[in-house]
Amino acid sequence: KYLITAIALLCALALPTAAVAYAPQLTRYPYLTDVVGTNATVNWATDRSSTSGRLLYGREDVESCSAHSVVATRTSMTVNGVSEYQWRATMSALAPAARYCYRVELGTTAPVIDLLGTDPSISFNAQLPSGAPAPFSFAVLGDFGAVGSTEAGADNRQADVMTQIARSGVRFVMGAGDTAYPS
């Protein structure tokens, strides 16, 4: 029914500008996956300082970015010898093609930590409805998972590519493979 699902959508683009002041408990900045139909899933990772988390979201220019709340589920994992939680929460009943914003929190009762800190809420567009006549563009990436360090410090080429794509106006990104790396 949806062309996007037929081509195995990997992730919808909603990268923020450079992270400035997010909470230290956040180990992987929030990102979208599975923006299909009226749903969108947000993923992020944290340390293990809390066993509960949630996603706050709302429709931009209609309601606040915290108008709705979804309790997140967590999976325990170890990354480079460090134990953390990978979180996942799904927004539902999104209006087709509408713009939404979201934030993620660690904890669901006081004290709750806004994991984005003073960073702005993250925004994205919901999927276009089936048969929509509006034109759109998308990006296809392959062999883009290289990270690591160089003599000068962190290798930010992957982040640079993602930033350029986020600024390009594409509706989604499809991965063509070779993105899994050990670190």
SEDRENTOR-593865 format. One record per residue (C-alpha): residue number from 0; chain; residue in three letters; x, y, z. Coordinates in Angstrom, 1 decimal, padded with zeros to 4 digits. Example, Ala and Ser with C-alpha at 12.3 -4.5 7.8 and 13.67 -1.06 7.14 Angstrom:
BEGIN
> resi,chain,resn,u,v,w
> 0,A,ALA,012.3,-004.5,007.8
> 1,A,SER,013.7,-001.1,007.1
END
This chain:
BEGIN
> resi,chain,resn,u,v,w
> 0,A,LYS,000.0,000.0,000.0
> 1,A,TYR,002.8,002.4,000.8
> 2,A,LEU,005.7,002.6,-001.5
> 3,A,ILE,008.0,003.5,001.4
> 4,A,THR,007.3,000.2,003.2
> 5,A,ALA,007.9,-001.7,000.0
> 6,A,ILE,011.4,-000.4,-000.3
> 7,A,ALA,012.3,-001.3,003.4
> 8,A,LEU,012.4,002.1,004.9
> 9,A,LEU,015.3,002.2,007.4
> 10,A,CYS,014.9,005.6,008.9
> 11,A,ALA,013.1,008.9,008.5
> 12,A,LEU,015.3,011.9,008.7
> 13,A,ALA,015.0,014.1,011.7
> 14,A,LEU,018.5,015.0,012.7
> 15,A,PRO,018.8,018.0,015.0
> 16,A,THR,021.5,020.6,014.5
> 17,A,ALA,024.6,019.9,016.5
> 18,A,ALA,023.8,018.6,019.9
> 19,A,VAL,024.8,021.3,022.4
> 20,A,ALA,023.7,020.6,025.9
> 21,A,TYR,022.0,017.2,026.3
> 22,A,ALA,021.9,015.3,029.5
> 23,A,PRO,025.0,013.2,030.4
> 24,A,GLN,022.8,010.1,030.9
> 25,A,LEU,022.1,010.1,027.1
> 26,A,THR,024.5,007.8,025.3
> 27,A,ARG,022.9,007.7,021.9
> 28,A,TYR,021.0,010.8,020.6
> 29,A,PRO,017.3,010.1,019.7
> 30,A,TYR,016.6,009.0,016.1
> 31,A,LEU,013.6,007.9,014.1
> 32,A,THR,012.9,004.6,012.5
> 33,A,ASP,009.8,003.0,011.0
> 34,A,VAL,007.9,006.2,010.0
> 35,A,VAL,005.1,004.3,008.3
> 36,A,GLY,001.4,005.2,007.9
> 37,A,THR,000.4,007.1,011.0
> 38,A,ASN,003.2,005.8,013.3
> 39,A,ALA,006.8,006.7,014.0
> 40,A,THR,009.2,005.1,016.3
> 41,A,VAL,011.9,007.0,018.3
> 42,A,ASN,015.0,005.2,019.6
> 43,A,TRP,017.7,006.4,022.0
> 44,A,ALA,020.2,005.0,024.6
> 45,A,THR,021.1,005.9,028.1
> 46,A,ASP,023.2,004.8,031.0
> 47,A,ARG,021.4,002.6,033.6
> 48,A,SER,020.6,005.4,036.1
> 49,A,SER,016.9,004.9,035.6
> 50,A,THR,014.7,001.9,034.6
> 51,A,SER,011.9,004.0,033.1
> 52,A,GLY,011.7,006.5,030.2
> 53,A,ARG,009.2,008.1,028.0
> 54,A,LEU,008.7,010.0,024.7
> 55,A,LEU,006.9,013.3,024.7
> 56,A,TYR,005.6,014.6,021.3
> 57,A,GLY,003.1,017.0,019.6
> 58,A,ARG,002.2,018.5,016.3
> 59,A,GLU,004.2,021.6,015.6
> 60,A,ASP,002.4,024.9,015.4
> 61,A,VAL,-000.8,023.1,016.8
> 62,A,GLU,000.2,021.9,020.2
> 63,A,SER,003.3,021.7,022.5
> 64,A,CYS,006.0,019.2,021.9
> 65,A,SER,004.9,017.5,025.1
> 66,A,ALA,001.2,017.3,024.4
> 67,A,HIS,001.3,013.5,024.2
> 68,A,SER,003.3,011.0,026.2
> 69,A,VAL,004.3,007.4,025.5
> 70,A,VAL,006.1,005.1,027.9
> 71,A,ALA,009.3,003.7,026.4
> 72,A,THR,010.4,000.1,026.5
> 73,A,ARG,014.1,-000.7,027.2
> 74,A,THR,016.5,-003.4,026.2
> 75,A,SER,019.7,-004.1,028.1
> 76,A,MET,022.9,-004.0,026.0
> 77,A,THR,026.6,-003.6,026.3
> 78,A,VAL,028.5,-001.3,024.0
> 79,A,ASN,032.3,-001.4,024.2
> 80,A,GLY,032.1,-002.9,027.6
> 81,A,VAL,029.7,-000.4,029.0
> 82,A,SER,026.2,-001.4,030.1
> 83,A,GLU,023.4,000.7,028.9
> 84,A,TYR,019.7,000.7,027.9
> 85,A,GLN,018.4,001.0,024.3
> 86,A,TRP,015.0,002.7,024.5
> 87,A,ARG,012.1,002.6,022.0
> 88,A,ALA,008.7,004.3,021.9
> 89,A,THR,006.2,004.6,019.1
> 90,A,MET,004.0,007.6,018.3
> 91,A,SER,000.6,006.7,016.8
> 92,A,ALA,-002.3,008.5,015.1
> 93,A,LEU,-000.1,011.0,013.4
> 94,A,ALA,-001.7,013.1,010.7
> 95,A,PRO,-000.3,012.4,007.3
> 96,A,ALA,002.4,014.8,006.1
> 97,A,ALA,002.1,016.8,009.3
> 98,A,ARG,005.2,018.1,011.1
> 99,A,TYR,005.8,016.8,014.7
> 100,A,CYS,008.3,017.6,017.4
> 101,A,TYR,009.5,015.4,020.3
> 102,A,ARG,011.6,015.1,023.4
> 103,A,VAL,012.8,012.1,025.4
> 104,A,GLU,012.9,011.7,029.2
> 105,A,LEU,014.6,009.4,031.6
> 106,A,GLY,012.2,008.4,034.5
> 107,A,THR,008.5,008.8,034.5
> 108,A,THR,008.1,010.1,038.1
> 109,A,ALA,010.0,012.8,039.9
> 110,A,PRO,012.8,013.5,039.3
> 111,A,VAL,012.4,013.2,035.6
> 112,A,ILE,015.4,014.1,033.4
> 113,A,ASP,014.8,015.8,030.0
> 114,A,LEU,017.5,014.0,028.0
> 115,A,LEU,017.7,016.8,025.4
> 116,A,GLY,018.6,019.3,028.1
> 117,A,THR,018.7,022.7,026.5
> 118,A,ASP,018.9,021.3,023.0
> 119,A,PRO,015.8,022.1,020.9
> 120,A,SER,013.0,019.6,020.4
> 121,A,ILE,013.6,017.3,017.4
> 122,A,SER,011.2,017.8,014.4
> 123,A,PHE,010.1,015.5,011.6
> 124,A,ASN,007.4,015.1,008.9
> 125,A,ALA,004.9,012.2,009.2
> 126,A,GLN,004.6,010.0,006.1
> 127,A,LEU,002.8,011.3,003.0
> 128,A,PRO,-000.5,009.5,002.5
> 129,A,SER,-000.8,006.8,-000.1
> 130,A,GLY,-001.5,008.3,-003.5
> 131,A,ALA,-000.4,011.9,-002.5
> 132,A,PRO,000.4,013.9,-005.6
> 133,A,ALA,003.1,015.9,-003.8
> 134,A,PRO,006.6,015.3,-005.1
> 135,A,PHE,009.2,014.1,-002.6
> 136,A,SER,012.9,013.1,-002.6
> 137,A,PHE,014.8,010.5,-000.6
> 138,A,ALA,018.4,009.5,-000.1
> 139,A,VAL,020.1,006.1,-000.5
> 140,A,LEU,023.2,005.4,001.5
> 141,A,GLY,025.6,002.4,001.5
> 142,A,ASP,028.8,001.6,003.3
> 143,A,PHE,028.4,004.6,005.6
> 144,A,GLY,028.9,003.1,009.1
> 145,A,ALA,032.6,003.9,009.5
> 146,A,VAL,033.4,005.6,012.8
> 147,A,GLY,036.5,005.7,014.9
> 148,A,SER,039.4,008.0,015.6
> 149,A,THR,042.2,009.5,013.7
> 150,A,GLU,045.4,011.1,014.8
> 151,A,ALA,043.6,014.4,015.1
> 152,A,GLY,040.7,013.0,017.2
> 153,A,ALA,037.2,011.8,016.5
> 154,A,ASP,036.3,010.9,012.9
> 155,A,ASN,033.1,012.9,012.2
> 156,A,ARG,032.7,012.1,008.6
> 157,A,GLN,029.6,010.0,009.2
> 158,A,ALA,028.0,012.7,011.3
> 159,A,ASP,028.9,015.3,008.6
> 160,A,VAL,027.1,013.2,005.9
> 161,A,MET,024.0,012.8,008.2
> 162,A,THR,024.0,016.5,008.8
> 163,A,GLN,024.1,017.3,005.1
> 164,A,ILE,021.3,014.9,004.4
> 165,A,ALA,019.2,016.4,007.2
> 166,A,ARG,019.6,019.8,005.7
> 167,A,SER,018.8,018.6,002.2
> 168,A,GLY,015.0,018.3,002.6
> 169,A,VAL,014.7,014.6,001.8
> 170,A,ARG,011.7,012.8,003.3
> 171,A,PHE,013.5,009.6,004.3
> 172,A,VAL,016.7,007.6,003.9
> 173,A,MET,017.1,004.1,002.8
> 174,A,GLY,020.2,002.1,003.7
> 175,A,ALA,021.7,-000.1,001.0
> 176,A,GLY,023.8,-002.1,003.4
> 177,A,ASP,027.2,-002.4,004.9
> 178,A,THR,026.4,-000.3,008.0
> 179,A,ALA,027.3,-002.6,010.9
> 180,A,TYR,030.6,-002.0,012.5
> 181,A,PRO,032.1,-003.3,015.8
> 182,A,SER,032.6,000.1,017.4
END
